[in-house]
Amino acid sequence: MTDLSALDVTDVDAVAAERDEVLEAVRDHAGQIAYQLATLYGGDYGQQTFDTPGGEWTVKYEAGALEYLRFAPTSGSVTYVVSTKRPPEPAALATALDDYDDFVAAYNEHVRSLEGALDDVATDFPAVETTETVVAERDRVLDRVEEICTVIAGELHRYEGDEYGTFTTRVDGIRWELKWERDSATYLRAGGSNGLYLLSQYGPPSAADIREYLPRFRGFVRAYNDHVAALEQDLERIGL
């Protein structure tokens, strides 16, 4: 029987250590390429492929950092030179690295091909019109609407005696709702729950919406006045 203790077993630690050292150098170098590509294309993530005489290299990056470097030779199996998975076999790594210089050259050529691409792009853009006048006019109109609604809110608060409430009416088929709290208007909405807010805690309506609904707002005010007039008539009918 063979004495097994006398047989030599090749130690793979040295091979693995050398491979890891090479991979670290490749990871650092290819990481610079990944960062430059992310900067060039302005994305948080992406990938670029470069052709070489020996095959095809793909650089994938995320947040400017290298995610993987893949080599697909013209013949043979694909090798993930750098990845989050297990490292490549030494022989496959050696085959890929034989083509690595051509990969870097292809990347450099790609960058050089983009130099001067924007030289003839004009930057004398048209002047930008200001919205100052439109905004000032919008604010003037809405300030007046809010002023009137504040008066209505105060009158309703005085009459109802509650801390808050709503006044609703329908004008030309459109439902209007004024919500008030004490003597201030919380919002004025036209068109139901999915309608337009002329006044609210959110942003103001567009100029086009204001132009459309302002004439209708006059009808809302008249409807409120009619409501008050009806209350007065009710009281006049009461005899003491």
N, C-alpha and C positions, 0 to 999 in steps of 0.2 A: 504494500500500500504506500502511496506517495506521501511524503511528509509535507503537509500543507504549510507548516510554519517556515519551511525553507524556501517557499516561493516568494518572489518579489511582486509587490502590488504597486503599480505606478501611482504616485501621489498627484491628485488633480488640483490640489490647493494652489499650486504655483500657476497652473494654467488659468484657473478661475480668477486669481488675483490680477494676472496680466490682462485678461479680458475686461475685468471691471475697471482697470485703470484706463484702458483704451476707450471704453464706453463713456467714462466720465469726461474725457477730453472731447469726444464727439458730441456729447450732450451739451457741454458748455459752448462749443463752436456753433453747432446747429441751433442752439438757443438764441444766439445773436441773430442768425438769419430769421428765425421765427419772430423775434422782436421787431426787426426791420420791416418784415412783411406786414405785421400788425399795424405798425406806424404808417406804412405806405398806403394800405387799403382802409385804414381807419375803422376797423371793426373789432369787436371784443373777441370774436372767434372767426376762424376761416381756415382755408387750406389752399396751397398752390402746388402744382405739379410741374416738374422740370424734366425734359427729355435729355438723355445722354446717349453716346454710342453704345453703352453697355446696358441701358435699360431706362427705367423711369423712377424718379424720386418724388415722393410726396411729403410735404411739410404741413402738418396740422398744428394750429396754435389756438390757444384760448387765453384771453386776458393778457395777451402779449407774451405768454410763456409757451414753450414747446410742449405739445401734447404727445406727438409721436413723429418719428422720421421713418418712412417706409421705402424700401427699395424693391422694385419689381424688375428683375433681370430679363433680358430678351429671351432667355431660356432658363428654366429652373423655377424654384419656389420663391415666393415673396418672403422677404426678411424684414421684420420690424427691428431696425437697428436701435432705435430708442422708442420705448413705450412704457406703459404702466404695468405691463405684464412681465413674464419672465424674460431674462436676457436671451439674445440669440446664441445659437451654437457657434463655437469659435470658428469653424470652417465657413459657415454662412456669413459670419461677420467679416472674415478676411476677404471673402469674395466681394461683399458690398463695399468694403473700404478700398478695394482696388479701383472702384469707380467713383469714389467720394470726391476726388479732385475735380473730375469732370462735372459732378453735381454743383460744386461751388462755382465753377466757371460758368455753368448755365445760369445759376442765380445771378452772378455778377453781370452777365450779358443781358439778362432780363431787366435789371435795374438801369443799366446804361441805355437800353432801348427806350426808356421812359424819359430820359433827360431831355429837356427842351420841348417836351410835349405841350407845355402851356405858354411857350414864348410868344406866340401870335394871338393869344387870347386877350381881348381888350377888356379893360376894367373901367372904362368911362361910361358907366351905367347911367340911365336916365335919372333925373332928379326925382326924389320921393316926395309926394304931396303930403302935407300935414293934415291931420284930422282935427286940429285945434278948433277950427271954426264950427265944424259939425258937432263936436263934443260940447262946445259952449252952448250951441243952440239947443241940443238935446237936454242938457242940464237945466237950461232956462225953462223949457217946457215942463220937464218932470218936476222941477221945483214948484211950479205953479200947481201941478196936479197934486203933489204932496201937501201943499198948503191948503188946498180945498178939502182934501181927504182928512187932514188934521182937524179942520173945523167941524166936519161931519162927525168924526170920531168923538170929539168933545161934546157935541150936542147929543149924540146917542148915549154916551156915558152918563150925561146929566139926566137924560130922560129915563134910561133903563135902570140906572142906579147900580149896575153891576161893574165888576172890575174889568171884564172883557166880554166881547160878544161879536156877532157878525151881522151885517146888513146885506141881504141879497135881494136882487130884483132882476127882471128879465126885460131887456130892451131890444126890440127888433129881432127877437129870436135868440139873443145872446144872453147868457146868464152872467151877471156881475156879482162879485162877492167882495165886500170890504170887511176885513177883520180888524178889530180895534182893541186896544188895551188902555183902559183909562182914557186919557185925552190925546192918544196918539194912534196913528194908523199903522198896523202891522204889515198888511199887504192889501193890494187891490188887484184882483184877478178877473179876467174876462174870458168866458168860454169854458167854464167847468174846471174839473180837477186837472185836466191836461191842457188848460188854456194858457193864455198869455198873462204874465205878471207885469202890469205897468209899474207897480211899486212892490218891492220885496227886499229881503235881506241879501238877495243874490245880486248879480250884475244887472244893469239896466237893459231894457229891450233895445232892439236895433232901431235905427232912424226910420227904416221902412215900416216897422210895426207901429211905431209911435204915430207916424203920418196916417196909417190906416185906422188906428183906434182912437185917436184924439177926438175926431168928430163924434164918435160913438160915446166917448166919455161925457160929452155935453148931455147926451140922452140919459146917462146914468145920474148926473147931477139933477136933471129935471125930475127923474123918477124919485130920487130922494126927497126933493121938495114936495112932490105930490104926496109922498108918504107922510110927511109932516103935516101937510094941509089936511089929509084925511084924519089924522089924529086930532087936530083942532076941531074938525067937524063933529067927530065922535063926542068930544067934550061938550060942544055946544048943544048936543041933543039931550044932555043930562040936565034935568030941571031940579032945582032945589027949592 
